[in-house]
Amino acid sequence: MKYYIIAGEASGDLHGANLIKALKQNDSDAQIRCWGGDLMQAAGGTLAKHYKEMAFMGFLEVIMNLGSIFKNIKFCKKDISAYHPDVIIFIDFSGFNLRIAEWAKARNYKTNYYISPQIWASRESRIHRIKKNIDAMYVILPFEKSFYEKKHGFPVHFVGHPLIDAIENRGDFDEKIFRIENNLDNGKPIIALLPGSRKQEVKKMLKIMLSVTGYFPEYHFVIGGAPSMDYGFYAPFLKDSNVGFLANRTYGLLSIAHAALVTSGTATLETALFKVPQVVCYKASWLSYQIAKRIITLEYISLVNLVMEKEVVKELIQNDLNSKNLRNELAKILKGTSRENQLKAYELLEKKLGGKGASAKTAELIVENV
C-alpha cells in the first residue's frame, strides 16, 4: 500500500520514524512518502518536506509566518494528489494537519491520526472537525480514550506511548565512553538543560536557565541541542566554562543527568522516563501567553503532571519563571525529599502510559483497517 505521513516537528519525526519501521514490518510492499525529518527519511520514507521549514511557535509567530504556512498547505494538497496514497497518516501538528484532513476527506482519502491533537487542553470544539474528517484515531495518553469516547462519543484506540519504545530501542549505552567522547568526564554531576526545539523558545529559555549556573559550581550544566538548529545558534550561550553542549544527543544526556531544567513539551515526559528529576519551564511572548491563558483549560502544562493528575514536577510558568524561583526549585530536586518523591512517582507514571509496543500496535491497526 501507499502511505502518506505528515509530521511537523522533531518529536513527530521520531515517532514517525518508528511508525515507518513498524509499517514496513506489517506491509512488505509499503511505499511511504512523508513530511518529517532525517529520522523518517532514514527509516525508509521519501521526504516531501522537512519539518525545519514548518515549525513555528506561539500565536504571534504563526501570524507572522502565515504566508509560508499557506504555501505549505497548497504544496501538500498538490503533492498528495500526485502521489494518491491509500491512506494519509497525521502525526500531531494539528493546526496544519486538520486543514489537510478536511481537504483529504472531501476527496475520499482514508484519514488516520496518530498522536491526537491536544483538544483536551484547548479549543475542544475541534472535536467536530475530527469526528467529521478522521476515520481512525490512535491515542497515546491514557486519559485521552475516556475523553474521546465517554465525553464525545468518538471511538479511538489507546496504543500506549511511543516514547517508551523510542527509549527502549536506543541501543547499547556505555556511560563512561559517552562521557569521554563528549568531554563530560570532569567528575561533576550533570544538570541537563533542555530549552526546546524552536529558535523562539530556545532564546527565551536559555537566558533564564543559564542565569542559575553560578549558584551550583559543583555541577556541570549541559545544553541539549535540538536537531533543527546548528552549533552556531547555540554558540553565544556557551561563554561559561561550566556550561557544555551536546548536539542531538538528548537521550545520551538524560542517561547520565542528575537533574534537568526542561521546557514544557514532550521533553518533560522523556526526562521522567529516564528517571531524571526536573523543573518544568515555560515562557512565551506576552501576547502569546495572554491568548493561551484564555483558551487553555488545564490545571497543569507538563505531560507528567497531566498523566499523574497531580503535581509531580514543579512548573514555573511565565512570570514565575525567573532566576530566583528556578534556583530554589533546582536546589530542591538535587537531593532530599522532593527528589525522592519525583523518582517514586516516575515508576507509576510509566505503568500508566501503557507499556511497550505503541508503534507496532498502531501500524498493525492501520494496515488491518485500510
N, C-alpha and C positions, 0 to 999 in steps of 0.2 A: 504493500500500500504506500501511498504518498502522504507524508505528514508535513504540515507547515506549523512551526512553533515560533511564538513571539514572546521573547523575554527582553525587558528593557533596562535591567540593572545588573550589577555584579553578582548579587545573590541569585537572581534569576538565571544567570549564566551557569552558576554552579549546579543548581537544581535541574536546569535544562540539560546539562551535560550528562548527569546521572540518568535522567529520563531517556535520553537518546540511547545510551548504552543498554538500558532495560528494554526499550522498544526493539532494538536490533536483536536482542536475545529472544524476544517473543515473535518477531516477524523477520525472518531471514531475508525477505525481499524488500525490507523497508527502505524507502527513499525519503530523505529528510532535508528540507530547506528551512532556514531559521533566521530569526533576528536574535542576536545574543552577543557572545564574545568568544574569546580564544578557547575557552574550555569546551563550549558547544561545538566549535569547529574541530577541535582535536578529537572529540568523541565521535565524529563522523557526520556532522551536519554541514550542509553547504550554506555559508553565511551570506545572507542577503543584505544585512545592515548591522553594523557594530553598535552595541549599546552606548559606547562613548559618544556617539553622535546624538543621543536621545535623552540622557539623564539630566533633568532639571529639577531643582529642589525648591519647594515652597511656592506659595501663590504668586508672589511678586515676580519670582524668577520665571515661572511658567508664562505669565503675561508678557514679560519682556522677550520671550522666545516663541511667541505664537506663530510667527512666520515659518520657522523651522519645523515646528510641530505639525502644521497643516501640510507642509511639503512632504513630511514623512508619512502622514496618513494617506495622501494621494499616491505616493510611490508604493506603499504597502498594498493598497487595493489593486493597483495595476499589476504588481508582482504576483499576488495571489491568483488573479485572473489568468495570467500567463502560465502559472505552474499548475493550476487546477488540482489542488490536493483532495484526497479522500476525507481528511479531517484537519481542522485547524485547532491547535492546542495553545491556549493562552496561559501565560505564567505571570501571576500578579499584575503589576503595571497597569492598574485599572483605568486610569484616565484615557490612555491610548487604546487599550485592548477592548474596552466596552464599546467604543466607537466602531472599531473594526468588526466586532461581533455582531452589532446591529446590521451593518452593511452585509456581512457574510451570510447571516441567517436569511436575509431577504433574497439571497441568491441560492438558497438551498444547500449551502455548505454545512457539513457536520461541525458543530462547535463544542469543544471540550475545554473546561477551565481547571487548571491545576494550580493550587495555592490561591485561595479565594481573595478577592478584593476585601479590604477591611471595612465592610459596610456596617459591621457591628460597632465600629469606632466612630464613624461619621457618615453623613449622607445615606442613611439607611434606606431612603426612597429608591436607591439604585437597585433594590431587590426586584422592582418591576421590570427593569431592563434585563436583569439576569434571568428571571423566570421566562421572559419572552424570547430571549436570544441565545441562551445556553442550553445545550442538550444534556450535558453531564458535568457535574462539579465534583472535584476531588479536594477535600479539605484536609488541613494538616494540624489543626489545633482542636483539642477535644471539645471545647465549648461551642465550636462552630456548627457541629452537627445538630445540636439542640437548637441553636439559633435559627438555622435554616428550616429544619423540619418541624419543630414544635411551634415556633413563632410565625413562620411564613409559609408552611406547607409545601416546601420545595425539597424533594429528596436529594441527599448528597451522599458521597462515600467518604468516610473518615479513613485515611490511609496511613496515619502516623506522620511524624515529622521527618523530612528528608535530611535534616542536619545530622540526625543520629547515624544515618548511613554514610554521609559525607565524612564524618569524623572517624567512624569505624573503618572506612576504606582508605584512609590517608596513607597507609603503608607503614613499614617499619620506621621507628624513630629512635635515634640514639642521642640523648640529651648532651652528652659530653662532646660528641662530634659536632653537633649543631652549634653549641656554644663556641667551639674553636673556629669553625668555618665562618661564623658571623661575628667574630670579635666580641663575644659576650662572656668570655671566661675570666672576668676580673674578680670573681669571688663574691660579688654583691648580688643579693636577691633582686629580681627584676619586677618592675611595675610596668605593665603594658599600657600604652596609650593608643586607643582605637578611636580616632576622631571622625570616622565616616568615610564615605566613598565618593562624595561630590565636592568640588572645589569650594563652593559657597559655605558648606557646613564645616569643612576641614579648617578653613581660615578662622572661623568663629571659635571652634572648639579648641584648637591647638594653643591659641594665645592664652586661654584660661587654664587649660591643663598644665601647660609648662610653667605657669606662674607659681606652682606649688613645689617644684622640684628642689629648690634651695632649702626647703624645710626638712627634706629627707635625704641627707647626704650619704647615708648608709645604704641606700637603694640606687639601682641603676634604672633609669627610665628609658623605655624603648618605644619609638613610634612605629606602629604597624601601617606601612604604606599601602594604599589601595591600588589594585591593578590598573585602574583607569587613569592614574597620574604617574608621571615620571619623577626621577630624583630631583630634577631642577625645581619642581614646585615646592618640595619639602626643604630644600637647602637652606632658605632663610631662617628656618626654625631650629637649625642644628648647630647653634653657636656655643652652647653649653657642653663642656666635656663630659658631663654626667648624663647626657641625652644621646641615645643611639637611634639607629634607623634600620628597619628591615622592610624591603620591598616585596610585597606579595608573599609573605611568609606568616600570615596570621595564625595558622594552626600550629606551626612550629613555635611561634612566640607564646601562644597561650599554653602550650605544652610545658613551658618552663617558667611561666609567670607566677609570682607570689600573689599579686593583686592586679587590678585593672581599673582604668578610667575609660568608660565606654559611652560613645554617642548612641542615643536611643535608636533601636532598629534591630535587625537580625543579629547583629554582633552581641547584643545582650544575652540572647539565647545561646549562641556559640560559646560565649565566655562561661556561662553556667554549666553547659555540658562538658566543658573542660575542667570543671570544679575549681574555678578561679573566683574568689570573692571580688566584688565590683561595686563601683559607684556609677550610676547611670546619669548621663549629662545630656541636656537638650537646650539649645538656644537658637531661635530663628530671628529673622528681621522683625522689627516692631510690627509692621503691617501684617506679615505672615502669621505672627503669633496672635494678633488681635482677631484675625479671621478664624484661625484654628480653634481658639478658645471658645468661639461661639458655635462651632459646628461639631466639635469632638465631645462626646458624652461620657467618656471613660473615666474611671477613678484613677487609673494608672496609665502610664505610657509605655512601660517596658513589657516585653512579652513574658518575662519571668514572672512578674507580679500578676499579670493578666491570667496566665495559666494557673498560677497558685491561688488566685483570688484573695491575695493579701500582700502586704508589703514585705517582701523578702529582701529586696535590694533597695537601697536609698536612691530616690530620684531627685535630682536637682534640676529644676526647670526654670528657664528664662531668668528672672531677676534673682532667684535663689541660687543660680549657678554663678558663684563668684569665688574669688581666691580663698577667702576665709572659710566659707562653708565647705568648699571642696577639700581644703587641707584638713578640716576637722573630721569629715566623713571618711577620708582616706585613712587617717590615723586609726579610726575605729576598726577597720577591716584588716589591718596589718597584723593584729594579734588580739586575743581576748574573745569575749562573748559574742560580739557582733560577727566576727569571722566564723566562729564555730556554728552559729545559728544559720548563716548562709550556706555553709557546706552541708549541713544536715538537710536543709530544705532542697538543695540541688538533687539529692538522691531521690526524693519523692517526685520532683519535677520530671525527671527522666522517665519514671514509670507512667506518669500521667500523659506523656507525649506519645505513648503507644508502641514503643519498641522499634525494632529494625524493619526494613523492607518497604518503605514508602514508595520509592521509585519503581520497584518490581511490582507492587500491588497496583499502582496507577497504570503502568504500561500494560499489564495483563488485562485490566478492565477496559482500557481504551481499545486494545486490539479485539477483544471479545465483542464490544458493543458497536463498532463501526460497521 
